[in-house]
Amino acid sequence: MRKFLVLPALLGGLVLATAGCEVSGTVSADQVEEQLNAKFSPPFDDAGIGPATSDCPEDLTGEVGATLECTVHDATGRPYPMIVTVTSVDGDQVNFTMKEAQ
């Protein structure tokens, strides 16, 4: 039970995390999933519910403000809906934030 009480605090700390991928026009769903897994596996592991696995239904458009709804799962199968939002694009570099969907 205690592990699940810690997890919301861990997720809250990752809301401001920014990831970047070098792409041409879009970020593939696979690349977004890799970034989500990289961000969430360490805190999930620390809470004893890792690793994280992610599922994004489509590619992320490389335009500021574009969003994509993905789902991160812990090792128990619990889903965490996430919103990925493009914050900036600099040439082939697409930066985005990840936060838990409300």
Secondary structure by P-SEA (a helix, b strand, c coil): cccccaaaaaaaaaccbbbbbbccccccaaaaaaaaaaacaaaaaaaccccccccccbbbbccccbbbbbbbbccccbbbbbbbbbcccccccccccccccc
